[in-house]
Each structure stands twice: as C-alpha cells, then as structure tokens.
Amino acid sequence: MLYNVGRFLQLAGLIILPIAMAGEAAESMTLGRMLMWACVGIFVFMIGRYLQSASGKEE
C-alpha cells in the first residue's frame, strides 16, 4: 500500500513541475508562483520517494 501511494506521489510531483513551467511560459502566472509550484512538486516527489523506500518493497 505504501509503495503504491509513494509511486503515485512521485508521478504527481513529476506532473506538477512541467505544468508550473508551462504556466509561467504562457505568462498566466508570475515567476514567484511558478517557483512556489515547482517547490511543491519537488516536495511531493520527495515524500513519495520516502514512502516508497519506507515500504521495504523493491522493484
């Protein structure tokens, strides 16, 4: 269960980053907001990576 949640959070983190960059490139958000969303994406990915490793399941 933790393994699947971790993988899902990693995927979510990887999806958040390009959406934030595309939003800034399209000038629909400010640079500061894009950086905030990029940090959120990195944080979500790191939590997912931690959960995946904490599950003890290796694949």
mmCIF file of the C-alpha atoms, coordinates in Angstrom:
data_MODEL
# 
_entry.id   MODEL 
# 
loop_
_atom_site.group_PDB 
_atom_site.id 
_atom_site.type_symbol 
_atom_site.label_atom_id 
_atom_site.label_alt_id 
_atom_site.label_comp_id 
_atom_site.label_asym_id 
_atom_site.label_entity_id 
_atom_site.label_seq_id 
_atom_site.pdbx_PDB_ins_code 
_atom_site.Cartn_x 
_atom_site.Cartn_y 
_atom_site.Cartn_z 
_atom_site.occupancy 
_atom_site.B_iso_or_equiv 
_atom_site.pdbx_formal_charge 
_atom_site.auth_seq_id 
_atom_site.auth_comp_id 
_atom_site.auth_asym_id 
_atom_site.auth_atom_id 
_atom_site.pdbx_PDB_model_num 
ATOM 1  C CA . MET A 1 1  ? 0.000  0.000  0.000   1.00 0.00 ? 1  MET A CA 1 
ATOM 2  C CA . LEU A 1 2  ? 2.721  2.500  0.949   1.00 0.00 ? 2  LEU A CA 1 
ATOM 3  C CA . TYR A 1 3  ? 4.631  1.534  -2.170  1.00 0.00 ? 3  TYR A CA 1 
ATOM 4  C CA . ASN A 1 4  ? 1.688  2.417  -4.438  1.00 0.00 ? 4  ASN A CA 1 
ATOM 5  C CA . VAL A 1 5  ? 0.992  5.685  -2.610  1.00 0.00 ? 5  VAL A CA 1 
ATOM 6  C CA . GLY A 1 6  ? 4.655  6.599  -2.920  1.00 0.00 ? 6  GLY A CA 1 
ATOM 7  C CA . ARG A 1 7  ? 4.688  5.858  -6.635  1.00 0.00 ? 7  ARG A CA 1 
ATOM 8  C CA . PHE A 1 8  ? 1.523  7.920  -7.118  1.00 0.00 ? 8  PHE A CA 1 
ATOM 9  C CA . LEU A 1 9  ? 3.041  10.885 -5.270  1.00 0.00 ? 9  LEU A CA 1 
ATOM 10 C CA . GLN A 1 10 ? 6.196  10.635 -7.379  1.00 0.00 ? 10 GLN A CA 1 
ATOM 11 C CA . LEU A 1 11 ? 4.085  10.734 -10.524 1.00 0.00 ? 11 LEU A CA 1 
ATOM 12 C CA . ALA A 1 12 ? 2.106  13.698 -9.200  1.00 0.00 ? 12 ALA A CA 1 
ATOM 13 C CA . GLY A 1 13 ? 5.334  15.545 -8.417  1.00 0.00 ? 13 GLY A CA 1 
ATOM 14 C CA . LEU A 1 14 ? 6.641  14.902 -11.913 1.00 0.00 ? 14 LEU A CA 1 
ATOM 15 C CA . ILE A 1 15 ? 3.395  16.207 -13.424 1.00 0.00 ? 15 ILE A CA 1 
ATOM 16 C CA . ILE A 1 16 ? 3.276  19.385 -11.298 1.00 0.00 ? 16 ILE A CA 1 
ATOM 17 C CA . LEU A 1 17 ? 6.697  20.634 -12.466 1.00 0.00 ? 17 LEU A CA 1 
ATOM 18 C CA . PRO A 1 18 ? 6.057  20.924 -16.235 1.00 0.00 ? 18 PRO A CA 1 
ATOM 19 C CA . ILE A 1 19 ? 2.585  22.374 -15.615 1.00 0.00 ? 19 ILE A CA 1 
ATOM 20 C CA . ALA A 1 20 ? 4.150  25.097 -13.473 1.00 0.00 ? 20 ALA A CA 1 
ATOM 21 C CA . MET A 1 21 ? 6.797  25.829 -16.108 1.00 0.00 ? 21 MET A CA 1 
ATOM 22 C CA . ALA A 1 22 ? 4.213  25.917 -18.902 1.00 0.00 ? 22 ALA A CA 1 
ATOM 23 C CA . GLY A 1 23 ? 2.049  28.300 -16.890 1.00 0.00 ? 23 GLY A CA 1 
ATOM 24 C CA . GLU A 1 24 ? 4.946  30.686 -16.450 1.00 0.00 ? 24 GLU A CA 1 
ATOM 25 C CA . ALA A 1 25 ? 5.962  30.374 -20.100 1.00 0.00 ? 25 ALA A CA 1 
ATOM 26 C CA . ALA A 1 26 ? 2.397  31.200 -21.170 1.00 0.00 ? 26 ALA A CA 1 
ATOM 27 C CA . GLU A 1 27 ? 2.588  34.206 -18.819 1.00 0.00 ? 27 GLU A CA 1 
ATOM 28 C CA . SER A 1 28 ? -0.540 33.105 -16.969 1.00 0.00 ? 28 SER A CA 1 
ATOM 29 C CA . MET A 1 29 ? 1.349  33.097 -13.645 1.00 0.00 ? 29 MET A CA 1 
ATOM 30 C CA . THR A 1 30 ? 4.201  35.041 -12.141 1.00 0.00 ? 30 THR A CA 1 
ATOM 31 C CA . LEU A 1 31 ? 7.720  33.740 -11.695 1.00 0.00 ? 31 LEU A CA 1 
ATOM 32 C CA . GLY A 1 32 ? 7.258  33.589 -7.938  1.00 0.00 ? 32 GLY A CA 1 
ATOM 33 C CA . ARG A 1 33 ? 4.113  31.481 -8.237  1.00 0.00 ? 33 ARG A CA 1 
ATOM 34 C CA . MET A 1 34 ? 5.873  29.157 -10.689 1.00 0.00 ? 34 MET A CA 1 
ATOM 35 C CA . LEU A 1 35 ? 8.766  28.703 -8.260  1.00 0.00 ? 35 LEU A CA 1 
ATOM 36 C CA . MET A 1 36 ? 6.309  28.005 -5.445  1.00 0.00 ? 36 MET A CA 1 
ATOM 37 C CA . TRP A 1 37 ? 4.591  25.284 -7.517  1.00 0.00 ? 37 TRP A CA 1 
ATOM 38 C CA . ALA A 1 38 ? 7.971  23.860 -8.513  1.00 0.00 ? 38 ALA A CA 1 
ATOM 39 C CA . CYS A 1 39 ? 8.907  23.582 -4.827  1.00 0.00 ? 39 CYS A CA 1 
ATOM 40 C CA . VAL A 1 40 ? 5.562  21.903 -4.112  1.00 0.00 ? 40 VAL A CA 1 
ATOM 41 C CA . GLY A 1 41 ? 6.239  19.410 -6.909  1.00 0.00 ? 41 GLY A CA 1 
ATOM 42 C CA . ILE A 1 42 ? 9.702  18.635 -5.577  1.00 0.00 ? 42 ILE A CA 1 
ATOM 43 C CA . PHE A 1 43 ? 8.349  18.232 -2.038  1.00 0.00 ? 43 PHE A CA 1 
ATOM 44 C CA . VAL A 1 44 ? 5.557  15.892 -3.208  1.00 0.00 ? 44 VAL A CA 1 
ATOM 45 C CA . PHE A 1 45 ? 8.090  13.833 -5.163  1.00 0.00 ? 45 PHE A CA 1 
ATOM 46 C CA . MET A 1 46 ? 10.398 13.590 -2.149  1.00 0.00 ? 46 MET A CA 1 
ATOM 47 C CA . ILE A 1 47 ? 7.556  12.445 0.116   1.00 0.00 ? 47 ILE A CA 1 
ATOM 48 C CA . GLY A 1 48 ? 6.648  9.818  -2.479  1.00 0.00 ? 48 GLY A CA 1 
ATOM 49 C CA . ARG A 1 49 ? 10.242 8.637  -2.678  1.00 0.00 ? 49 ARG A CA 1 
ATOM 50 C CA . TYR A 1 50 ? 10.437 8.375  1.099   1.00 0.00 ? 50 TYR A CA 1 
ATOM 51 C CA . LEU A 1 51 ? 7.177  6.383  1.293   1.00 0.00 ? 51 LEU A CA 1 
ATOM 52 C CA . GLN A 1 52 ? 8.333  4.062  -1.463  1.00 0.00 ? 52 GLN A CA 1 
ATOM 53 C CA . SER A 1 53 ? 11.610 3.321  0.291   1.00 0.00 ? 53 SER A CA 1 
ATOM 54 C CA . ALA A 1 54 ? 9.913  3.014  3.694   1.00 0.00 ? 54 ALA A CA 1 
ATOM 55 C CA . SER A 1 55 ? 7.609  0.312  2.380   1.00 0.00 ? 55 SER A CA 1 
ATOM 56 C CA . GLY A 1 56 ? 10.572 -2.033 2.078   1.00 0.00 ? 56 GLY A CA 1 
ATOM 57 C CA . LYS A 1 57 ? 9.373  -3.299 -1.274  1.00 0.00 ? 57 LYS A CA 1 
ATOM 58 C CA . GLU A 1 58 ? 12.000 -3.326 -4.017  1.00 0.00 ? 58 GLU A CA 1 
ATOM 59 C CA . GLU A 1 59 ? 11.124 -3.315 -7.712  1.00 0.00 ? 59 GLU A CA 1 
# 
